[in-house]
Amino acid sequence: MDTMPSHLGLELAPCRSVHTFGMRFALDLIWLDAEGAVVRVDERVPPRRFRTCWRARSVIETLGGASGPFLAEDDRGDPERDER
């Protein structure tokens, strides 16, 4: 797949780690805790990378730069509080 529609997301559960090896485009990663609350957002993760979020129980993958419509105003998470 060369790209994905910006209005679609893929939830992976359970999931605490994601790799983008083999991808041809960047992804936004929306990490969710066990209650479904956003704990972190990694934007525009390029191909051939690995990301981990130990507080997460699932992740939603969207096209890089397209996570905005999937998030509420206060759902950006705190990237300083979690490890990569």
Backbone torsions as a table, in degrees:
resi	resn	phi	psi	omega
1	MET	NA	129.7	-179.2
2	ASP	-85.0	-24.1	177.3
3	THR	-160.5	177.0	174.6
4	MET	-134.6	152.1	179.5
5	PRO	-60.7	138.2	-176.2
6	SER	-70.0	-16.2	-179.2
7	HIS	-91.7	0.0	-179.3
8	LEU	-110.0	148.3	173.5
9	GLY	-135.9	156.9	179.2
10	LEU	-121.4	118.1	177.2
11	GLU	-92.1	129.5	176.7
12	LEU	-112.3	121.8	-178.2
13	ALA	-146.6	138.1	-9.8
14	PRO	-73.1	150.5	-177.4
15	CYS	-161.2	130.1	174.8
16	ARG	-124.4	-7.1	-178.8
17	SER	-141.2	145.5	179.8
18	VAL	-138.2	140.3	170.4
19	HIS	-118.9	153.5	178.9
20	THR	-116.0	23.4	175.6
21	PHE	-65.6	133.7	-178.8
22	GLY	88.4	-10.6	178.1
23	MET	-76.4	152.3	178.2
24	ARG	-110.2	4.0	-178.3
25	PHE	-150.8	160.5	179.7
26	ALA	-74.0	154.0	177.4
27	LEU	-122.8	149.5	163.3
28	ASP	-97.3	136.9	-179.7
29	LEU	-116.7	119.3	178.9
30	ILE	-106.3	106.6	-176.3
31	TRP	-88.0	131.1	-177.1
32	LEU	-119.0	144.7	175.5
33	ASP	-84.8	-173.7	-175.8
34	ALA	-62.7	-25.7	178.9
35	GLU	-91.0	-1.7	-179.7
36	GLY	89.7	7.8	177.8
37	ALA	-81.8	143.6	179.0
38	VAL	-70.7	127.8	176.4
39	VAL	-108.1	-21.6	177.6
40	ARG	-167.9	153.0	174.3
41	VAL	-128.6	123.9	172.8
42	ASP	-105.3	115.9	-176.0
43	GLU	-98.3	141.2	174.5
44	ARG	52.2	51.1	176.1
45	VAL	-72.5	117.4	-175.6
46	PRO	-73.9	166.8	175.9
47	PRO	-57.9	156.1	177.4
48	ARG	64.9	40.0	177.5
49	ARG	-126.7	165.8	179.4
50	PHE	-132.4	131.0	178.1
51	ARG	-129.7	143.5	178.4
52	THR	-133.9	143.8	174.3
53	CYS	-139.9	102.8	-175.1
54	TRP	-66.9	-26.2	179.0
55	ARG	-77.2	-15.7	-175.7
56	ALA	-80.3	154.2	171.9
57	ARG	-118.6	-14.4	175.3
58	SER	-156.0	169.4	178.9
59	VAL	-141.9	145.6	172.2
60	ILE	-110.4	124.0	176.8
61	GLU	-97.6	130.6	174.3
62	THR	-130.5	167.2	174.1
63	LEU	-57.9	139.9	179.9
64	GLY	-52.3	127.0	-179.7
65	GLY	86.6	1.0	-175.1
66	ALA	-109.8	13.2	-176.3
67	SER	-76.2	-20.4	-176.0
68	GLY	-48.1	-52.4	-179.6
69	PRO	-64.4	-17.5	179.6
70	PHE	-86.2	-7.1	-173.1
71	LEU	-117.2	145.5	168.9
72	ALA	-79.1	165.1	-177.3
73	GLU	-53.7	-39.5	-176.0
74	ASP	-98.2	15.9	-176.3
75	ASP	-97.6	21.3	-177.1
76	ARG	-74.5	-12.6	-179.5
77	GLY	72.1	-178.0	-179.2
78	ASP	-126.0	95.4	-175.9
79	PRO	-63.6	-19.0	179.7
80	GLU	-76.7	-18.2	-175.6
81	ARG	-92.2	-3.4	-175.9
82	ASP	-131.1	158.8	179.3
83	GLU	-85.3	160.9	175.4
84	ARG	-102.9	NA	NA
